[in-house]
Amino acid sequence: MITFWFSVVVLAWVLFFVLEGFDFGVGLLGPVLGRDDHERGAAVRTIGPFWDGNEVWLVAAIGVTFAAFPAWYSALLSGLYLPMVVLLLLLAVRGVALEFRGKGDGPRYRRRADLALAASSLGIVLVWGALLAVFTRGLALDAGGQVRGNGFSRTAGPLLTWQAGLGALAALYAALLLGSTFLALRTSGPLRKRARSLARWLGTGGAIVLVVAGIATGSPLVLAAAVLSFAAGLLARTGREALAFATTALGVAGAVVAVFTVHGSVVLPSTLDPAWSLTRASAAATPQALELITWAGVLILPGVLAYQAFSYWVFRRRVASERVPS
C-alpha cells in the first residue's frame, strides 16, 4: 500500500504540473502573443474551462500526502511555510484575474487583468521550480524529522541557493514551451501562427542549452530532455501541434517523476545527516489508515479522471483569434 499511495502522490503532482503548466504558460504568453484585446481574450478562453479543474490536482497531491505520508507532509509544509503562503496568494491573484477579466468594461480593464494574470503566473512558476529543486536537494531534517533553523532562514533559506535558481529557470522554460504548444494546438488565426513560431524557437534553443548542460554534468536525464525539447520544436515547425504538445507534456511528466524518485525510497533527504532522511516507510501512515483511505481512493479517483477527460473532450474545438465578420 505504501508503494501504491506513493504512486498516487506522484501521479497527482504529474497531472498538476502538466495541466497547470500550460495554464501558467498561457497566462504568461497571452499579453506577449496577443496583439490586441481580442487576441488576448482568445488566449484566455483556451484555458477558461479547465484551469480551476486543473488546480484540483494540487489539492489532491497535498491531501493525499497528508493522509498517506503525514511525516512527509509535516516536514515539507512546516519547513517551507513561507513560500507555500506566497504560492497560495499568487494562486488567488491568478484566479481573480481569470474570473474577473470579463466582468469590467473596456480594454483597459482587461489589459490590467491580463498583466495581473501574467505576473502571478510568472511568480507561481518560479516559486514552484525552486521548490522542486528543494525537494530534490532536501531540507535540514534532524533525527526527529523536524526542520532545524529559525525565522526567515529556516523557511526561505532553501530557496536562496543556485540549485533553486536553476530549478526556477527550468520551470519557466517548461511553462513557456507548454503554453506555446498548447496555444498552437487550441487556437486558429494569427495567435496560432505566433505560438507555433515561438514553440519552434523555444524547442530548438532549449535543446542547445540542455545539450551543453547535459555534457557538462554528464546527466543522461538532461540529454533526454534536450531530445524531447528539440522534437517539440521540430513538430511545431511542421504544424503537428498535438504531437508537439504531447512531447512537451511527456518531458515535464518525466522531470516530475525524476524529482520524486531520484533518491529511491527516500522522499525527503536530510542535508544534515543522510541517516535522518525521510523514507516512504518512515513517513507513511499506519497500515490501518492506508487501508481505509484506499477504499476512498478507489471510489473517487477514477471518477475525477473520467470527469476531467470528458470536460477536455467537450471543449476540444479551437478558439478563433482572427476576427470573424458578422
BELSUL-V666249 format. One line per field, one symbol per residue. phi: phi as a letter, one per 20 degrees, with the letter a starting at -180 (. if undefined). A space follows every 50 residues. Layout:
phi = ???
This chain:
phi = .fffffffffffffffffffgfffffffegfeeeebffffffffffdgfd fffffgfffffffffffecfffgffffffcfffffgfffffffffffffe geeednffffffffffffffffffffffffffffgffoceeefeneefpc mfffedggeecffffffffffffffffffffffffdccnfffffffffff ffffffffffffffffemeffffffffffffffffffeneffffffffff fffffffffecfdmfeebfeeebgfefedgffefffgfffffffffffee gfffffffffffffdeffefeeeefe
